[in-house]
Amino acid sequence: MEIIRSELRKHSRSGKRKWAILVGIMAFTYILLLLSYGDALRYLLPDGRRLKLPNENNALMTPSRNTLAVNFSEDSAGSGIHVLEKNGNVSDFGLRNESEDDEEGFVGNVDFESFEDAKDSIIIKEVAGSSDSLFPTEKTVMQNEIVSTSNNGHQVQNVSVQSQKNLKSSMSSAGSSIAGSAFGNSSLLVSRKVSKKKKMRCDLPPKSVTTIDEMNRILARHRRTSRAMRPRWSSRRDEEILTARKEIENAPPVATSERQLYPPIFRNVSMFKRSYELMERILKVYVYKEGNRPIFHTPILKGLYASEGWFMKLMEGNKQYTVKDPRKAHLYYMPFSARMLEYTLYVRNSHNRTNLRQFLKEYTEHISSKYPFFNRTDGADHFLVACHDWAPYETRHHMEHCIKALCNADVTAGFKIGRDISLPETYVRAAKNPLRDLGGKPPSQRRTLAFYAGSMHGYLRQILLQHWKDKDPDMKIFGRMPFGVASKMNYIEQMKSSKYCICPKGYEVNSPRVVESIFYECVPVIISDNFVPPFFEVLDWSAFSVIVAEKDIPRLKDILSSIPEEKYVKMQMAVRKAQRHFLWHAKPEKYDLFHMVLHSIWYNRVFQVKRR
């Protein structure tokens, strides 16, 4: 017996040594992997970079490459992102990403790609009295600010990201996901991959071009034969919409005394007016309450993505069109921000957006499992409003039949003419006063033939500058203008005093310059193949813009110079008349941008409803 006990003690000691060696090897291996793939491995930790929302079940999401601790706080005009600079002035983060257009010709936005190089400190402003901020209970102190030099020699402010430890404690109180167990088993893990440099789609000319005439034919064909599916069961709301369609198609002529609308800028002003009246009278929208901040219900009212933010704020706060009972709704709004989706989930430099699309897929599945309305039409009576460049990719497949109001209205990227809405990209400088600097000089005081200034995003702008920069005094074509208030005012003054404002595409087909031109009463010259102009279903862009094919850039001056002065004056008048349809107001006004977006969504739905 003693021999047996002795043998057991030997085996026990041997087992402990083997176990200790095994644990040591595993720990050493983990440390090596952590050093090499630290960011990716943090996702595997129990307390790692995943955000779980209060009152949400199994809703995990990956944090952003832009996990900058900022306050999303509501002032009198709504939500906005603000940073307190060293001099005490408040400015907004541009919230830039890897594929967006610049807002104008000068350096004025903080670039998230440079955060890690920063060195001093700044403080994020917390607006007093806010109950809806991302971090409602604390002021966040940022470290490491430096004024660095960009590639073209201009100074840009860069800021750094908080430490992982501080970020975790701050973000845990925010909430960034969706309610419901439908999100339960999805893993949104994205590892950082170093990809070989190659020509991206946005750096190459399109393989095919759809001309504006072809777009018109597609629209007419869609009106005749809508491909929307027949609903799985009938609804009283469908009958109301079908009745409205008959009234729109047989609309009486607009009275000559009508002063609120300018007929030349519309395809059919009578149909538009009748449709708008019916929208005001019968349209009801249900806004889904699912989804927490910051991806949902968080409007950004400044910068390039203001369109999706302003619409969200005004739609959710509207009492005329919204209903609490979804059974009474003609349309259903999914109020997420494509910009905040990227800001919250995208892993910087990963070049992988799969988790963003998966997140919206699970949101859609949750909506369709909780409510019967999405499944009735496969989402054809649901709509989204998204201005971020990535929205077409993020909403592909699972939201394929929804009405999409997109700034990136590219027919080669899935935009469906007659169903989807080309959302105007509006660069808003002041959330409290979105109409600041509105207007421009009369035609007789516009001495410059054409003006453009901006960064070299994409392939097209380089071609533009190669042909026209410093080549002709009538063509003021520049690259990026210097940073500063003086340059900003010079940029605005140039648009206010030029006959034509050149609006070339950037990385994607859309550009804020189209609306900027209208804002400053300058005739926009759109150079962007396959771009569907805003409100294409109701507006006649030939009346107040010039659309030039990319291949015709060498002939740009000849094209503009060949337009008779009399025609130019009429076009400039049309721009001023169209301006009211491209303006945001804190309190929406008739025929303004909020109502135009909502009307186009309604209008396209009217022409695709089918009987059971």
C-alpha positions in Angstrom: 0.0 0.0 0.0 2.9 2.3 0.9 4.4 1.7 -2.5 1.2 2.6 -4.2 0.9 5.9 -2.3 4.5 6.7 -3.2 3.8 6.2 -6.9 0.7 8.3 -6.7 2.7 11.2 -5.1 5.3 11.0 -7.9 2.6 11.1 -10.6 0.9 14.0 -8.8 4.1 16.0 -8.7 4.8 15.1 -12.3 1.3 16.2 -13.4 1.6 19.5 -11.6 4.9 20.2 -13.4 3.5 19.4 -16.7 0.5 21.6 -16.1 2.7 24.5 -15.0 4.8 24.1 -18.2 1.7 24.0 -20.3 0.3 27.1 -18.7 3.6 28.8 -19.2 3.7 27.9 -22.9 0.2 29.2 -23.4 0.9 32.5 -21.6 4.1 33.0 -23.6 2.3 32.3 -26.9 -0.5 34.7 -25.9 2.0 37.4 -25.2 3.6 37.0 -28.5 0.3 37.1 -30.3 -0.8 40.1 -28.3 2.3 42.0 -29.4 1.7 41.1 -33.0 -2.1 41.2 -33.2 -3.1 43.1 -30.0 -6.0 45.1 -31.5 -7.6 42.0 -32.9 -7.1 39.9 -29.7 -8.7 42.5 -27.5 -12.0 41.4 -29.1 -11.6 38.0 -27.5 -11.2 39.4 -23.9 -14.3 39.3 -21.7 -13.8 43.0 -20.9 -12.5 43.8 -24.4 -13.7 46.3 -27.0 -17.2 45.2 -27.2 -20.1 47.4 -26.2 -23.1 46.0 -24.5 -26.1 48.3 -24.0 -28.2 48.6 -20.9 -31.5 46.7 -21.3 -30.3 45.0 -24.4 -29.9 41.2 -24.7 -26.8 39.7 -26.3 -26.3 42.8 -28.5 -22.5 43.0 -29.1 -20.8 45.3 -31.4 -17.3 46.1 -32.5 -15.9 49.6 -31.6 -14.9 52.2 -34.1 -11.6 53.1 -35.5 -12.8 56.6 -34.5 -13.4 55.8 -30.8 -12.8 59.4 -30.0 -14.5 60.4 -26.7 -16.8 63.3 -27.7 -20.1 64.5 -26.5 -23.1 64.3 -28.8 -25.1 67.0 -27.1 -28.3 68.8 -28.1 -28.3 72.6 -28.1 -31.2 74.8 -29.3 -30.6 73.5 -32.9 -30.0 69.9 -32.1 -27.2 67.5 -31.9 -23.6 68.3 -32.9 -20.0 67.3 -32.2 -18.0 70.1 -30.7 -14.4 70.5 -29.5 -13.0 73.3 -27.4 -9.9 74.6 -28.9 -7.0 76.2 -27.1 -8.2 79.7 -27.7 -11.6 78.9 -26.2 -13.5 78.8 -29.5 -15.7 75.9 -30.3 -15.3 74.1 -33.6 -16.7 70.9 -35.0 -15.0 67.7 -36.0 -15.4 67.1 -39.6 -15.9 63.4 -39.0 -14.0 62.4 -42.0 -13.5 58.9 -43.3 -11.3 57.2 -45.8 -13.5 57.9 -48.9 -15.4 61.1 -48.4 -15.4 64.3 -50.4 -14.0 67.5 -48.8 -16.5 70.1 -47.8 -14.8 72.9 -49.7 -11.5 74.1 -51.0 -9.7 74.8 -47.7 -8.3 72.7 -44.9 -10.8 72.9 -42.1 -11.5 69.4 -40.8 -9.8 67.2 -38.3 -8.5 64.1 -40.0 -9.0 60.9 -37.9 -6.2 59.2 -39.8 -3.7 61.4 -38.0 -5.0 61.0 -34.4 -2.2 58.7 -33.2 0.5 61.2 -33.9 -0.8 63.9 -31.5 0.8 65.5 -28.5 -0.8 68.1 -26.0 -4.3 68.4 -24.7 -7.8 69.7 -25.5 -11.1 69.4 -23.8 -14.3 68.2 -25.3 -17.1 70.7 -24.7 -20.1 69.4 -22.7 -23.2 71.4 -23.5 -25.0 72.2 -20.2 -28.5 70.8 -19.8 -28.1 67.9 -22.3 -29.8 64.7 -21.4 -29.1 62.8 -24.6 -25.3 63.1 -24.9 -23.2 60.1 -25.6 -21.4 60.6 -22.2 -24.1 62.4 -20.2 -22.4 62.4 -16.8 -18.9 63.4 -17.4 -16.6 65.9 -19.1 -14.0 64.1 -21.2 -10.5 65.3 -21.2 -8.5 64.5 -24.4 -4.8 64.2 -24.4 -2.2 64.8 -27.0 -2.9 67.5 -29.5 -0.3 68.8 -32.0 -0.3 71.1 -35.0 1.2 68.9 -37.7 2.0 69.6 -41.3 -0.1 67.9 -44.1 1.3 66.8 -47.4 0.6 70.0 -49.1 2.3 72.1 -46.4 -0.9 73.4 -44.7 -1.4 73.1 -41.0 -4.1 70.8 -39.7 -5.0 70.1 -36.1 -4.8 66.5 -35.1 -6.1 64.9 -31.9 -5.4 61.6 -30.3 -7.6 58.8 -29.1 -8.1 58.1 -25.4 -6.4 55.1 -23.8 -8.1 51.8 -24.0 -8.8 51.8 -20.3 -10.5 55.2 -20.2 -12.3 54.5 -23.4 -13.9 51.4 -22.0 -15.2 53.0 -18.9 -16.7 55.9 -21.0 -18.3 53.9 -23.7 -19.9 51.4 -21.3 -22.3 54.2 -20.3 -23.2 55.2 -23.8 -25.1 52.5 -25.7 -24.4 51.7 -29.3 -26.5 48.7 -30.3 -29.9 47.3 -31.0 -32.6 45.8 -28.7 -33.8 42.3 -29.0 -32.5 38.8 -28.9 -32.3 38.7 -32.7 -28.8 40.0 -32.4 -27.7 37.2 -30.1 -25.2 35.0 -31.8 -23.5 37.3 -34.3 -19.8 38.0 -34.0 -18.7 41.3 -35.4 -15.0 40.6 -35.0 -12.9 42.4 -37.6 -9.2 41.8 -37.7 -6.8 44.4 -39.0 -5.3 43.2 -42.3 -2.5 44.9 -44.2 -3.5 44.8 -47.8 -1.4 45.3 -50.8 -1.7 48.7 -52.5 -3.9 48.5 -55.5 -6.1 50.7 -57.6 -9.5 51.2 -55.8 -12.7 51.5 -57.6 -13.0 55.2 -56.6 -9.6 55.9 -58.3 -10.6 54.6 -61.7 -13.1 55.9 -64.3 -16.4 53.9 -64.4 -16.5 51.0 -66.8 -19.9 52.1 -68.1 -21.7 55.4 -68.3 -25.4 56.1 -68.0 -26.1 59.4 -69.6 -28.8 61.8 -68.3 -31.0 61.0 -71.3 -30.8 57.3 -70.4 -31.6 58.1 -66.8 -34.8 59.9 -68.0 -35.8 56.8 -70.0 -35.2 54.5 -67.1 -37.4 56.8 -64.9 -40.2 56.7 -67.5 -39.9 53.0 -67.9 -40.0 52.5 -64.1 -43.2 54.6 -63.9 -44.9 52.3 -66.4 -43.8 49.0 -65.0 -42.7 49.1 -61.4 -41.0 45.9 -60.2 -42.1 46.2 -56.6 -43.5 42.9 -55.3 -47.2 42.5 -54.6 -47.9 42.7 -50.9 -48.4 39.4 -49.2 -51.7 40.6 -47.8 -53.8 43.6 -48.5 -53.8 46.9 -46.5 -56.1 49.8 -46.4 -53.1 52.1 -46.7 -52.3 50.6 -50.2 -55.7 51.5 -51.4 -55.3 55.0 -50.2 -52.0 55.3 -52.0 -53.4 53.8 -55.2 -56.2 56.4 -55.1 -53.7 59.1 -54.6 -51.8 57.9 -57.6 -54.8 58.4 -59.9 -55.3 61.9 -58.6 -51.6 62.7 -59.2 -51.7 61.3 -62.8 -54.8 63.4 -63.5 -53.6 66.5 -61.7 -55.2 69.8 -62.9 -52.9 72.5 -64.3 -51.3 74.8 -61.8 -52.9 78.2 -61.7 -50.8 81.0 -63.1 -51.2 82.9 -59.8 -49.2 80.2 -58.0 -46.1 82.0 -56.7 -44.6 79.4 -54.3 -43.5 77.1 -57.2 -41.4 78.0 -60.3 -42.7 75.7 -63.1 -39.6 75.7 -65.3 -37.5 73.7 -62.7 -40.0 70.9 -62.5 -40.7 67.9 -64.8 -44.4 68.4 -64.3 -45.3 71.1 -61.8 -49.0 70.1 -61.8 -48.2 66.5 -60.7 -45.7 67.7 -58.1 -48.2 70.2 -56.6 -51.0 67.7 -56.4 -48.7 65.0 -55.0 -47.4 67.4 -52.3 -51.0 68.4 -51.3 -51.9 64.7 -50.9 -48.8 64.0 -48.9 -49.7 66.8 -46.5 -53.3 65.5 -46.2 -52.9 61.7 -45.9 -49.3 60.6 -45.4 -48.4 58.9 -42.1 -45.0 57.6 -41.1 -44.1 55.2 -38.3 -40.6 55.7 -36.9 -39.1 52.6 -35.3 -38.0 53.1 -31.7 -35.6 50.2 -31.7 -31.9 51.0 -31.7 -29.9 53.0 -29.2 -27.4 55.9 -29.6 -25.1 56.7 -31.1 -26.0 54.7 -34.3 -29.7 55.4 -33.9 -31.5 58.5 -33.0 -28.3 60.6 -33.0 -28.6 63.4 -35.7 -25.4 65.2 -36.7 -26.3 68.7 -37.8 -23.0 70.0 -39.0 -20.5 69.0 -41.6 -20.8 66.9 -44.7 -23.4 64.4 -43.3 -25.8 67.0 -42.1 -28.5 65.8 -44.5 -29.1 62.5 -42.8 -28.9 64.3 -39.4 -31.3 67.1 -40.2 -33.9 64.7 -41.7 -33.7 62.4 -38.7 -34.1 65.3 -36.2 -37.0 66.8 -38.0 -38.8 63.5 -38.8 -38.6 62.2 -35.3 -39.8 65.5 -33.9 -42.6 65.8 -36.4 -46.2 65.6 -35.3 -48.0 66.1 -38.6 -46.7 63.0 -40.4 -45.7 60.5 -37.6 -48.0 58.1 -35.9 -47.6 55.9 -32.8 -49.6 53.0 -34.2 -47.7 51.3 -37.0 -50.9 49.9 -38.5 -51.9 53.4 -39.5 -48.7 54.1 -41.4 -48.1 54.3 -45.2 -44.3 54.3 -44.7 -41.8 53.1 -42.1 -38.6 55.0 -41.2 -35.5 53.2 -39.9 -33.7 56.1 -38.2 -30.0 55.1 -38.2 -27.1 57.3 -39.1 -24.7 55.8 -41.6 -22.0 58.2 -40.4 -22.4 57.1 -36.8 -22.4 53.5 -37.9 -19.0 54.0 -39.5 -17.8 56.1 -36.6 -18.8 53.5 -34.0 -18.0 50.2 -35.7 -15.3 50.6 -38.4 -11.9 49.5 -37.4 -9.4 52.1 -38.6 -7.3 51.0 -41.6 -8.9 47.5 -41.6 -10.4 48.2 -45.1 -13.2 45.8 -43.9 -16.8 47.0 -43.6 -18.4 43.6 -43.3 -19.3 44.1 -39.7 -21.2 47.4 -40.6 -23.3 45.5 -43.1 -23.8 42.6 -40.7 -25.0 45.0 -38.0 -27.7 46.5 -40.2 -28.6 43.0 -41.4 -29.3 42.0 -37.8 -31.2 45.2 -37.2 -33.4 44.4 -40.2 -34.0 40.9 -39.0 -34.9 42.1 -35.6 -37.5 44.6 -37.1 -38.9 41.9 -39.4 -39.2 39.4 -36.5 -40.9 41.8 -34.1 -43.3 43.5 -36.6 -45.2 42.1 -39.5 -44.9 45.1 -41.7 -41.5 44.6 -43.2 -42.3 41.0 -44.4 -45.6 42.1 -46.0 -43.8 44.0 -48.8 -40.2 42.8 -48.3 -39.5 46.3 -47.0 -40.8 48.2 -50.1 -42.8 50.5 -47.8 -39.7 51.1 -45.5 -37.2 53.8 -46.1 -33.8 55.0 -44.8 -31.9 58.3 -45.2 -28.1 58.0 -45.4 -25.5 60.4 -46.6 -22.3 58.5 -45.9 -20.5 57.1 -48.9 -20.6 53.6 -47.7 -24.4 53.4 -47.3 -25.0 51.6 -50.6 -22.8 48.8 -49.5 -24.0 48.6 -46.0 -27.7 48.4 -47.0 -27.2 45.9 -49.8 -29.2 42.7 -49.9 -31.1 42.8 -46.5 -32.5 46.3 -47.3 -32.6 45.8 -51.1 -36.3 46.5 -51.6 -36.4 49.5 -49.2 -36.6 53.1 -50.5 -33.1 54.5 -50.0 -32.4 58.2 -49.8 -28.7 58.3 -50.6 -26.2 61.0 -51.2 -24.1 58.5 -53.0 -26.6 58.1 -55.9 -24.5 56.1 -58.3 -26.4 53.9 -60.8 -23.4 51.6 -61.0 -23.4 51.0 -57.3 -27.0 49.8 -57.0 -29.0 53.0 -57.0 -32.4 52.3 -58.5 -33.9 55.2 -60.4 -37.6 55.6 -59.7 -37.4 53.8 -56.3 -34.4 55.4 -54.5 -33.9 59.0 -53.7 -30.9 61.1 -54.5 -30.4 62.9 -51.2 -28.7 66.3 -51.5 -25.4 66.4 -49.7 -25.4 69.7 -47.8 -22.4 71.0 -45.9 -23.8 72.9 -42.9 -21.3 75.2 -41.1 -23.6 76.3 -38.2 -26.2 74.0 -36.7 -27.9 77.0 -35.1 -28.0 78.9 -38.3 -27.9 76.6 -41.4 -28.7 79.6 -43.6 -25.6 81.6 -42.8 -24.0 83.4 -45.8 -26.9 82.4 -48.0 -27.2 84.2 -51.4 -24.9 85.7 -54.0 -24.3 88.5 -56.4 -26.6 89.2 -59.4 -25.6 88.0 -62.9 -24.2 91.4 -63.9 -21.7 91.3 -61.0 -20.4 87.8 -61.6 -17.1 88.4 -63.5 -15.6 84.9 -63.3 -16.7 82.4 -65.8 -16.0 79.3 -63.7 -14.6 78.5 -60.3 -13.4 75.4 -58.5 -11.1 74.8 -55.4 -10.7 71.6 -53.5 -8.5 68.6 -52.7 -7.5 65.9 -55.1 -9.9 63.2 -54.1 -10.3 60.6 -56.8 -9.0 60.6 -60.3 -11.3 63.2 -61.9 -10.1 66.3 -60.1 -6.5 65.7 -61.1 -7.7 65.6 -64.7 -9.6 68.9 -64.2 -6.5 70.6 -62.8 -4.2 69.2 -65.5 -6.3 70.8 -68.1 -7.3 74.1 -66.4 -5.2 75.1 -63.5 -3.3 78.3 -64.3 -4.3 77.9 -68.0 -7.0 80.6 -68.5 -7.8 83.7 -66.5 -11.6 83.1 -67.0 -11.3 79.6 -65.5 -10.3 79.9 -61.8 -9.5 76.3 -61.1 -7.4 75.6 -58.0 -6.4 72.8 -55.8 -6.8 72.9 -52.0 -6.9 76.4 -50.6 -4.9 77.3 -47.4 -6.4 76.9 -44.0 -8.0 79.8 -42.2 -11.0 82.1 -42.0 -9.6 84.3 -44.8 -9.4 81.4 -47.2 -12.9 80.2 -46.2 -14.4 83.6 -46.9 -12.4 83.8 -50.1 -13.9 80.5 -51.2 -17.4 81.6 -50.4 -16.8 84.9 -52.2 -15.6 83.2 -55.3 -18.7 81.1 -55.5 -20.9 84.1 -54.9 -19.2 86.0 -57.7 -18.8 83.3 -60.4 -21.2 82.5 -63.2 -20.6 78.7 -63.0 -19.3 76.6 -60.1 -17.6 73.4 -61.1 -18.8 70.4 -59.1 -16.5 67.5 -60.0 -16.9 64.1 -58.2 -14.5 63.1 -55.5 -14.0 59.6 -54.5 -17.7 58.9 -55.1 -20.2 60.5 -57.5 -21.7 62.9 -55.0 -20.3 66.3 -54.0 -21.5 69.0 -51.5 -20.6 71.6 -54.1 -23.9 70.9 -56.0 -25.9 72.3 -53.2 -23.3 74.8 -52.2 -23.6 76.3 -55.7 -27.3 76.7 -55.4 -26.8 78.1 -51.9 -24.6 80.9 -53.3 -26.8 81.3 -56.4 -24.1 80.0 -58.8 -25.1 77.7 -61.7 -23.7 74.3 -60.9 -21.7 72.4 -63.5 -21.9 68.8 -62.5 -19.0 66.6 -63.8 -19.8 63.1 -62.5 -20.7 60.2 -64.7 -23.5 58.0 -63.4 -24.6 60.5 -60.8 -28.3 60.9 -60.4 -29.0 64.5 -59.4 -31.1 65.2 -56.3 -34.8 64.9 -56.5 -34.4 63.5 -60.0 -38.0 62.2 -60.1 -39.5 65.7 -59.9 -36.9 68.3 -60.9 -35.7 69.2 -64.4 -32.0 69.8 -63.8 -31.4 71.1 -67.3 -33.2 74.2 -66.3 -30.8 75.3 -63.6 -27.5 73.3 -64.1 -25.0 72.2 -66.7 -24.2 68.5 -66.8 -20.8 67.8 -68.5 -19.5 64.3 -69.3 -16.2 63.5 -67.7 -14.6 62.9 -71.1 -15.5 66.5 -72.1 -13.3 68.2 -69.4 -10.8 69.4 -72.1 -13.8 71.2 -73.7 -15.1 72.7 -70.5 -14.6 76.4 -71.4 -16.0 76.0 -74.9 -19.1 74.3 -73.4 -19.7 77.1 -70.9 -18.8 79.9 -73.3 -21.2 78.6 -75.9 -24.2 79.2 -73.5 -25.8 82.5 -74.6 -26.0 85.2 -72.0 -29.8 85.2 -72.1 -29.9 81.5 -71.3 -27.4 81.9 -68.5 -29.5 84.7 -66.9 -32.6 82.3 -67.1 -30.6 79.5 -65.5 -29.3 81.7 -62.7 -32.9 82.9 -62.1 -33.9 79.2 -61.9 -31.1 78.5 -59.4 -32.5 81.2 -57.1 -36.0 79.8 -57.5 -34.8 76.3 -56.8 -32.8 77.4 -53.7 -35.8 77.2 -51.3 -36.0 73.4 -52.0 -32.4 72.9 -50.8 -32.5 74.7 -47.4 -32.8 73.3 -43.9 -34.8 75.1 -41.3 -35.0 74.4 -37.6 -38.7 74.6 -38.0 -39.6 73.1 -41.4 -41.2 75.3 -44.0 -43.4 74.3 -47.0 -41.4 73.0 -50.0 -38.1 73.2 -48.0 -35.4 70.4 -48.0 -37.1 68.3 -45.3 -40.4 68.3 -47.1 -38.7 67.7 -50.5 -36.9 64.6 -49.2 -40.1 63.3 -47.6 -42.1 64.1 -50.7 -39.7 62.2 -53.0 -39.9 59.2 -50.7 -43.7 59.4 -50.8 -43.8 60.1 -54.6 -41.7 57.1 -55.5 -43.7 54.8 -53.2 -46.9 56.0 -54.8 -45.7 54.9 -58.2 -44.6 51.4 -57.1 -47.6 50.3 -54.9 -49.4 47.3 -56.4 -52.7 45.7 -55.5 -52.8 42.4 -53.7 
